[in-house]
Each structure stands twice: as structure tokens, then as C-alpha cells.
Amino acid sequence: MPEPETKTEKLQKVRARLGVGSRRELETWIQAGRVSVNGTRASLGQRVSERDIIRVDGRRVGFSGRGGRPDNRGPGLRVLAYHKPAGEVTARRDPEGRPTIYEALPSLRIGRWIPVGRLDINTTGLLLLTTDGELAHRLMHPSTGVVRQYAVRVFGEVRPEVLERLRTGVELDDGRARFQSLEDAGGEGMNHWYSVTLKEGRNREVRRLWESQGVRVSRLIRTGFGSVSLARRLRPGRWEELREEEVAALREVAGLEPVRHRPPRRGQRKAGSGQRPAGRRPRAGSR
């Protein structure tokens, strides 16, 4: 009997999904001869399968050989929940020298941390980061419709008709937008809190929705993204690695098949421990 046909994918797509550089970077690496397949220099557009051995600069990162799933030794299965404080930028380098989120994250032997969306410098709260490029892309894409949840503090009284417009939709400079839900969360004096959700992540969309109605946002916290919520125990500037079932839930939301999670390691909680160690910023003194 003939052997079943082996599924193949373009090398650039596989590499990007495993989080080892962007597709443009991977194309540059391939052209520079830094990538090999089965010991032979790779070429642009080359197709590979789970049977192939892929290396970058001599280091193996690829498939596990079981249905084309990423190798547990590679970076394709890691997801972090980071509590971003105010004053940090979601960028690898900042021309103004401001602190970046990457200063607080654990180092990777292979691959890189890919943020699932961005939070502006004044917004705090939950920011997911992963080494799986395809997962990040799927979660960020508007067609996936992943729910983002925020706690918003505004200054002054907001009239009922304004709240209704924000629920039904208003015109912004990049198109119509609205909150999927908007609930009163209380407050004191001139400060009032609301809990809002939306299913897309346009630039500064939450702030711009309120500003379109003449309402000033004085504080903005992302409290949830999809199936992941910001844990009370996770202090600003710290991270924790998601459990296997949490990663599986995110992949399901993104329309991806589940994969084997990497084994517990330092900085992660172990199954059944009841404890969840958080990463600490490697910084002397306090801010």
C-alpha cells in the first residue's frame, strides 16, 4: 500500500509560527544561509514537513514528529501573562530611552516573546506574550473576535444617552466602533468606574471611544483577554506562565488544535502545587 501523503508547509510559515523571528526576518536569515533543512541550506519558499530537521545557526527548532506539532524543546508552546505597569512601552527598544516590557521578561534560548496586541504607555494590566507566532496572529486578528475586558475610570458624570451611544456605536476616524458591553462599576466623587468589553484591538480604541463623547479617561486597566483574566496575585511588573489547560483554552479560541505543553520549569507553577510563582523584574532598587 502506498504511504499516506505527508503534509507540508512553507518554511517561512512554520518558522514564524514557532516564534523564531518575523517572516521578513526569516527570509533574510534564509538568504544569508543561517537556516538549514536536513543539513542542507534552506531556500525561500521551500516546503517542509514534520519529518524534516530544521536548524537556525545550528540549533534545532522544529516539529516533534507527531502530527506536525512543535517540538517541546522549541519555543512554540509558551504563553506569559504580564501585568504591565504604567510608564512602560510595548516595544523592544524605545528611542526616548523609556523602560520597555521586555526588561521584565524571562530570557529565551531560542525564539522571542511576541506580544498579543499592545498597551499604550499609560495603560496598565494584562498583556499576553507568546513564542507562537501563529497563536499571536490569530488572537489579534479581528475575525477571531476575542473579547478584551477593561476597567475604565473617567472624570465627571456621564449622561445615560452618552452610555447608550457607546453601546450602539459611534464614528471614529478609522470607522465605526462600540463597546460590546458597558457596565457601571461604581466610584466616589468625580471619579467613576466602568467595566467595558470589545472584540477588536484598534489603536487606543477604548480611550478614543470615550473621548469621542467628550469624556476624559483618567485610568485604564486591561483586566482580561479571551479566557485569561488578570490575577489579583500578579503585581505590576511581574509575569507568570500559563498552565497547559489555559494555553489549550487560548488555542481553542484562536481556532488552533491543542498541542503538548512544555514540562514545568522554574518560574512556572507545577500541576497540583496550588502555588504560582511569578517572575520578578531583575532590577536593583525600586521605581
Order of alpha helices (4+ residues) and beta strands (2+ residues): beta-alpha-alpha-beta-beta-beta-beta-beta-beta-beta-beta-alpha-beta-alpha-beta-beta-beta-beta-alpha-beta-beta-beta-alpha
